[in-house]
Amino acid sequence: MAFSSTIALSQQGNIQIEQDHRIGELLNIYKLSNESHEYYKIQIGFGSYAEAQELKENVENDFPDLFSKIDFDSPTYRVRVGRFKTKLEAERKFIEVRAKYPDAMLLKPKKST
């Protein structure tokens, strides 16, 4: 018969991370760049906020690799997924999504003026 015992010691301490202030600036530039870039998206459906939340949860379970978002476009909330840079990439995923969500629509990027 074999017995084993384990003794665990814990220590507490403080960790201080010093970060170059320019990293924050770079993150802000990156965020602005992504916000201004238009992508192909797939609209899954729309409805009230509660309906949109439920639909978004279902989509996240079915397609966890896709970015999903609820957009308000008066008077309804719209569930949109994906950020596709090319039409080909968007169309490939659209075929897959539409098999599960037949009312899905492929949305083209808005043209910049």
Backbone as a chain_set.jsonl record, in Angstrom:
{"seq": "MAFSSTIALSQQGNIQIEQDHRIGELLNIYKLSNESHEYYKIQIGFGSYAEAQELKENVENDFPDLFSKIDFDSPTYRVRVGRFKTKLEAERKFIEVRAKYPDAMLLKPKKST", "coords": {"N": [[0.841, -1.162, 0.0], [0.546, 2.225, -0.851], [1.161, 5.518, 0.19], [0.668, 8.975, -0.278], [1.6, 12.334, 0.259], [0.938, 15.772, 0.012], [2.273, 18.934, 0.286], [1.347, 22.203, 0.206], [2.432, 25.413, -0.365], [1.647, 28.781, -0.259], [2.235, 31.949, -1.68], [1.96, 35.432, -1.434], [1.994, 38.283, -3.481], [2.87, 41.311, -5.183], [2.497, 42.372, -8.48], [3.88, 44.477, -10.798], [3.372, 46.063, -13.765], [5.016, 47.741, -16.222], [4.307, 49.788, -18.88], [4.956, 51.002, -22.093], [3.833, 54.208, -22.96], [3.106, 54.635, -25.548], [1.958, 52.336, -26.517], [-0.735, 52.331, -25.852], [-1.572, 54.43, -27.509], [-1.106, 53.268, -30.013], [-2.961, 51.169, -29.907], [-5.348, 52.628, -29.946], [-5.205, 53.776, -32.512], [-5.326, 51.445, -34.028], [-7.911, 50.509, -33.363], [-9.494, 52.6, -34.427], [-8.861, 52.315, -37.107], [-9.975, 49.795, -37.703], [-12.66, 50.354, -37.246], [-13.267, 52.17, -39.248], [-12.904, 50.745, -41.556], [-14.686, 49.029, -43.982], [-16.544, 46.041, -44.203], [-17.651, 42.988, -45.778], [-20.647, 41.572, -44.642], [-22.843, 39.262, -42.982], [-26.23, 39.243, -42.651], [-28.221, 37.835, -40.299], [-30.793, 37.906, -39.21], [-33.616, 39.806, -37.922], [-35.4, 41.834, -35.5], [-37.136, 42.401, -32.413], [-35.3, 43.662, -29.536], [-34.959, 41.608, -27.642], [-35.477, 39.349, -29.225], [-33.376, 39.581, -31.033], [-31.168, 39.268, -29.33], [-31.488, 36.592, -28.536], [-31.272, 35.312, -31.01], [-28.655, 36.027, -31.668], [-27.225, 34.646, -29.685], [-27.798, 32.006, -30.478], [-26.554, 31.967, -32.997], [-23.89, 32.378, -32.242], [-23.412, 29.98, -30.958], [-23.743, 28.19, -33.082], [-21.889, 29.108, -34.991], [-19.15, 29.676, -33.793], [-16.75, 30.773, -34.585], [-17.212, 33.1, -35.941], [-17.393, 36.637, -35.887], [-19.895, 38.335, -34.157], [-22.676, 40.597, -33.986], [-25.066, 42.911, -32.684], [-26.923, 45.249, -34.342], [-28.576, 48.375, -34.261], [-31.041, 49.415, -36.303], [-33.262, 51.554, -37.009], [-36.614, 50.58, -37.273], [-35.763, 48.308, -35.924], [-33.746, 45.673, -34.423], [-30.825, 44.246, -35.665], [-29.165, 41.252, -36.404], [-25.929, 40.621, -37.168], [-23.201, 39.01, -38.729], [-19.71, 38.223, -39.064], [-16.777, 39.557, -40.665], [-15.755, 40.154, -43.444], [-13.215, 40.582, -45.754], [-13.028, 40.159, -48.48], [-15.172, 39.526, -51.296], [-15.374, 36.911, -52.194], [-14.571, 35.361, -49.968], [-16.644, 36.063, -48.214], [-18.903, 35.089, -49.607], [-18.452, 32.323, -49.598], [-18.684, 31.67, -46.86], [-21.255, 32.564, -46.477], [-22.856, 30.705, -47.87], [-22.629, 28.494, -46.189], [-23.73, 29.533, -43.79], [-26.295, 30.192, -44.613], [-27.454, 27.723, -45.008], [-28.136, 26.964, -42.469], [-29.524, 29.19, -41.541], [-31.95, 30.198, -43.333], [-33.037, 32.704, -44.033], [-30.974, 34.463, -44.142], [-28.903, 37.178, -45.298], [-26.504, 38.455, -47.573], [-24.471, 41.175, -47.033], [-23.183, 43.984, -48.634], [-20.183, 45.997, -48.425], [-20.457, 49.421, -47.365], [-20.085, 52.098, -49.593], [-17.42, 54.372, -49.515], [-17.511, 57.907, -49.411]], "CA": [[0.0, 0.0, 0.0], [1.366, 3.421, -0.943], [0.517, 6.759, 0.608], [1.421, 10.163, -0.67], [1.095, 13.563, 0.849], [1.4, 16.964, -0.685], [2.245, 20.148, 1.093], [1.304, 23.357, -0.689], [2.702, 26.701, 0.257], [1.286, 29.865, -1.162], [2.846, 33.241, -1.384], [1.258, 36.556, -2.029], [2.903, 39.327, -3.901], [2.338, 42.3, -6.116], [3.176, 42.453, -9.768], [3.702, 45.789, -11.399], [3.754, 46.023, -15.176], [5.223, 49.061, -16.799], [4.037, 49.71, -20.306], [5.241, 52.218, -22.836], [2.595, 54.952, -23.2], [2.792, 54.602, -26.973], [1.145, 51.149, -26.8], [-2.123, 52.806, -25.804], [-1.804, 55.208, -28.724], [-1.186, 52.31, -31.124], [-4.241, 50.47, -29.802], [-6.389, 53.55, -30.402], [-5.093, 53.86, -33.974], [-5.802, 50.163, -34.54], [-9.372, 50.498, -33.213], [-10.063, 53.526, -35.407], [-8.67, 51.712, -38.425], [-10.967, 48.732, -37.865], [-13.995, 50.943, -37.29], [-13.48, 52.872, -40.509], [-12.838, 49.789, -42.656], [-15.959, 48.365, -44.225], [-16.424, 44.628, -44.505], [-18.848, 42.234, -46.116], [-21.243, 40.98, -43.446], [-24.022, 38.445, -43.226], [-27.316, 39.547, -41.719], [-28.914, 36.597, -39.974], [-32.204, 38.195, -39.007], [-33.892, 41.043, -37.198], [-36.599, 41.81, -34.663], [-37.008, 43.168, -31.175], [-33.997, 43.466, -28.892], [-34.949, 40.27, -27.033], [-35.345, 38.379, -30.319], [-32.02, 39.712, -31.57], [-30.248, 38.662, -28.363], [-31.636, 35.141, -28.621], [-30.711, 34.91, -32.297], [-27.198, 36.184, -31.571], [-26.728, 33.515, -28.891], [-27.873, 30.814, -31.324], [-25.518, 32.079, -34.031], [-22.591, 32.191, -31.595], [-23.269, 28.543, -30.722], [-23.62, 27.504, -34.366], [-20.704, 29.596, -35.693], [-18.343, 30.37, -32.783], [-15.585, 31.417, -35.2], [-17.614, 34.346, -36.579], [-17.695, 37.825, -35.095], [-21.325, 38.634, -34.245], [-23.0, 41.906, -33.424], [-26.432, 43.406, -32.846], [-26.966, 46.644, -34.774], [-29.908, 48.972, -34.248], [-31.372, 50.148, -37.517], [-34.645, 51.865, -36.665], [-37.092, 50.38, -35.913], [-35.468, 46.95, -35.46], [-32.385, 45.245, -34.115], [-30.383, 43.305, -36.685], [-28.033, 40.414, -36.014], [-24.996, 40.519, -38.289], [-21.998, 38.243, -38.402], [-18.593, 38.234, -39.986], [-16.03, 40.721, -41.139], [-15.065, 39.565, -44.585], [-12.574, 41.6, -46.58], [-13.265, 39.902, -49.896], [-16.488, 39.0, -51.643], [-15.251, 35.458, -52.284], [-14.565, 34.854, -48.591], [-17.991, 36.266, -47.679], [-19.84, 34.191, -50.281], [-18.206, 30.961, -49.117], [-19.269, 31.515, -45.526], [-22.688, 32.799, -46.634], [-23.471, 29.428, -48.248], [-22.67, 27.687, -44.964], [-24.652, 30.155, -42.841], [-27.658, 30.155, -45.16], [-27.972, 26.371, -44.815], [-28.698, 26.937, -41.113], [-30.414, 30.341, -41.409], [-32.358, 30.45, -44.718], [-33.381, 34.11, -44.276], [-29.751, 35.273, -44.09], [-28.604, 38.002, -46.473], [-25.121, 38.931, -47.66], [-24.451, 42.639, -47.111], [-21.971, 44.556, -49.224], [-19.68, 47.173, -47.677], [-20.92, 50.729, -47.805], [-19.046, 52.801, -50.329], [-16.964, 55.621, -48.903], [-17.644, 59.049, -50.316]], "C": [[0.897, 1.241, 0.0], [0.542, 4.639, -0.553], [1.356, 7.915, 0.084], [0.793, 11.367, 0.013], [1.709, 14.736, 0.106], [1.253, 18.157, 0.244], [2.305, 21.319, 0.118], [1.539, 24.617, 0.12], [2.304, 27.782, -0.731], [1.956, 31.144, -0.696], [2.013, 34.311, -2.06], [2.279, 37.61, -2.391], [2.197, 40.286, -4.843], [3.178, 42.276, -7.378], [2.874, 43.818, -10.352], [4.223, 45.709, -12.826], [3.881, 47.453, -15.665], [5.128, 48.938, -18.299], [4.345, 51.051, -20.938], [3.918, 52.902, -23.169], [2.18, 54.905, -24.667], [1.963, 53.364, -27.352], [-0.338, 51.522, -26.788], [-2.491, 53.595, -27.049], [-1.956, 54.285, -29.933], [-2.512, 51.544, -31.096], [-5.391, 51.359, -30.271], [-6.378, 53.691, -31.923], [-5.649, 52.589, -34.613], [-7.326, 50.089, -34.479], [-10.036, 51.403, -34.239], [-9.965, 52.966, -36.817], [-9.718, 50.646, -38.682], [-12.381, 49.286, -37.961], [-14.271, 51.583, -38.638], [-13.446, 51.932, -41.712], [-14.189, 49.097, -42.788], [-15.724, 46.936, -44.678], [-17.744, 44.1, -45.075], [-19.34, 41.605, -44.821], [-22.426, 40.135, -43.87], [-25.064, 38.827, -42.181], [-28.131, 38.279, -41.536], [-30.413, 36.822, -39.858], [-32.37, 39.487, -38.245], [-35.164, 40.886, -36.393], [-36.412, 42.718, -33.465], [-35.642, 42.892, -30.553], [-33.894, 42.071, -28.285], [-34.779, 39.191, -28.102], [-33.93, 38.391, -30.892], [-30.999, 39.079, -30.625], [-30.293, 37.144, -28.449], [-31.017, 34.61, -29.921], [-29.19, 34.979, -32.274], [-26.585, 35.031, -30.773], [-26.727, 32.228, -29.709], [-26.77, 30.812, -32.376], [-24.131, 31.843, -33.435], [-22.344, 30.715, -31.268], [-23.027, 27.789, -32.024], [-22.336, 27.863, -35.114], [-19.802, 30.371, -34.729], [-17.135, 31.111, -33.363], [-15.931, 32.76, -35.846], [-17.853, 35.45, -35.558], [-19.186, 38.109, -35.254], [-21.639, 39.921, -33.496], [-24.483, 42.197, -33.64], [-26.339, 44.884, -33.201], [-28.399, 47.142, -34.696], [-30.067, 49.785, -35.514], [-32.877, 50.377, -37.439], [-35.622, 51.293, -37.683], [-36.707, 49.025, -35.319], [-33.994, 46.757, -35.136], [-32.006, 44.147, -35.097], [-29.147, 42.552, -36.198], [-27.179, 40.201, -37.252], [-23.739, 39.796, -37.833], [-20.945, 38.444, -39.478], [-18.015, 39.601, -40.242], [-15.169, 40.201, -42.272], [-14.504, 40.656, -45.482], [-12.856, 41.405, -48.059], [-14.651, 39.304, -50.111], [-16.464, 37.478, -51.683], [-15.316, 34.81, -50.902], [-15.969, 34.939, -47.986], [-18.981, 35.29, -48.303], [-19.668, 32.747, -49.824], [-18.86, 30.729, -47.759], [-20.786, 31.697, -45.586], [-23.43, 31.51, -46.997], [-23.647, 28.543, -47.022], [-23.706, 28.224, -43.974], [-26.094, 30.021, -43.328], [-28.277, 28.758, -45.04], [-28.658, 26.253, -43.451], [-29.746, 28.031, -40.911], [-30.856, 30.782, -42.811], [-32.705, 31.906, -45.035], [-32.158, 35.024, -44.279], [-29.542, 36.013, -45.407], [-27.144, 38.423, -46.424], [-25.165, 40.443, -47.892], [-23.116, 43.108, -47.665], [-21.487, 45.719, -48.368], [-20.272, 48.455, -48.238], [-19.778, 51.418, -48.523], [-18.709, 54.107, -49.631], [-17.123, 56.742, -49.908], [-16.561, 60.048, -50.071]], "O": [[1.876, 1.311, 0.743], [-0.625, 4.765, -0.924], [2.582, 7.84, 0.014], [-0.405, 11.388, 0.299], [2.847, 14.681, -0.361], [0.225, 18.342, 0.895], [3.221, 21.404, -0.701], [0.914, 24.842, 1.156], [2.608, 27.685, -1.92], [2.199, 31.371, 0.489], [1.44, 34.098, -3.129], [3.283, 37.802, -1.706], [1.052, 40.065, -5.236], [4.404, 42.174, -7.335], [1.721, 44.248, -10.385], [5.371, 45.333, -13.061], [2.961, 48.26, -15.533], [5.78, 48.094, -18.913], [4.031, 52.103, -20.381], [2.978, 52.242, -23.613], [1.01, 55.118, -24.983], [1.332, 53.352, -28.408], [-1.101, 51.063, -27.638], [-3.59, 53.448, -27.583], [-2.828, 54.496, -30.775], [-3.113, 51.301, -32.142], [-6.313, 50.876, -30.929], [-7.438, 53.721, -32.549], [-6.358, 52.65, -35.617], [-7.964, 49.654, -35.437], [-11.03, 51.019, -34.854], [-10.881, 53.126, -37.623], [-10.294, 50.595, -39.769], [-13.212, 48.739, -38.686], [-15.403, 51.54, -39.12], [-13.919, 52.3, -42.787], [-14.757, 48.636, -41.798], [-14.804, 46.663, -45.449], [-18.806, 44.691, -44.877], [-18.541, 41.157, -44.0], [-22.944, 40.276, -44.978], [-24.813, 38.744, -40.978], [-28.662, 37.722, -42.497], [-31.209, 36.022, -40.35], [-31.396, 40.182, -37.956], [-35.916, 39.929, -36.577], [-35.635, 43.673, -33.497], [-34.919, 41.997, -30.991], [-32.854, 41.421, -28.4], [-34.03, 38.233, -27.911], [-33.362, 37.342, -31.196], [-30.062, 38.423, -31.08], [-29.252, 36.486, -28.437], [-30.328, 33.59, -29.922], [-28.515, 34.094, -32.8], [-25.539, 34.503, -31.151], [-25.776, 31.448, -29.647], [-26.13, 29.789, -32.618], [-23.293, 31.185, -34.051], [-21.203, 30.253, -31.296], [-22.214, 26.866, -32.074], [-21.758, 27.016, -35.796], [-19.698, 31.593, -34.833], [-16.565, 31.98, -32.703], [-15.029, 33.489, -36.259], [-18.44, 35.221, -34.5], [-19.691, 38.123, -36.376], [-20.976, 40.285, -32.524], [-25.075, 41.787, -34.639], [-25.754, 45.674, -32.461], [-29.332, 46.412, -35.029], [-29.316, 50.728, -35.762], [-33.666, 49.49, -37.766], [-35.443, 51.523, -38.879], [-37.274, 48.627, -34.301], [-33.132, 47.55, -35.515], [-32.785, 43.222, -35.331], [-28.214, 43.142, -35.654], [-27.645, 39.669, -38.259], [-23.282, 39.955, -36.701], [-21.24, 38.781, -40.624], [-18.657, 40.636, -40.065], [-14.004, 39.854, -42.081], [-15.232, 41.548, -45.917], [-12.916, 42.376, -48.813], [-15.218, 38.665, -49.225], [-17.418, 36.827, -51.258], [-16.033, 33.83, -50.699], [-16.426, 34.005, -47.327], [-19.815, 34.722, -47.597], [-20.655, 32.025, -49.679], [-19.512, 29.708, -47.542], [-21.519, 31.057, -44.832], [-24.519, 31.257, -46.48], [-24.692, 27.918, -46.843], [-24.47, 27.454, -43.391], [-27.001, 29.765, -42.536], [-29.5, 28.63, -44.977], [-29.641, 25.527, -43.305], [-30.731, 27.833, -40.2], [-30.216, 31.643, -43.415], [-32.669, 32.301, -46.201], [-32.3, 36.24, -44.407], [-29.942, 35.55, -46.475], [-26.612, 38.715, -45.353], [-25.81, 40.923, -48.823], [-22.054, 42.678, -47.214], [-22.277, 46.354, -47.67], [-20.551, 48.557, -49.433], [-18.627, 51.327, -48.097], [-19.595, 54.851, -49.211], [-16.9, 56.559, -51.104], [-16.51, 61.079, -50.741]]}, "num_chains": 1, "name": "protein.A"}
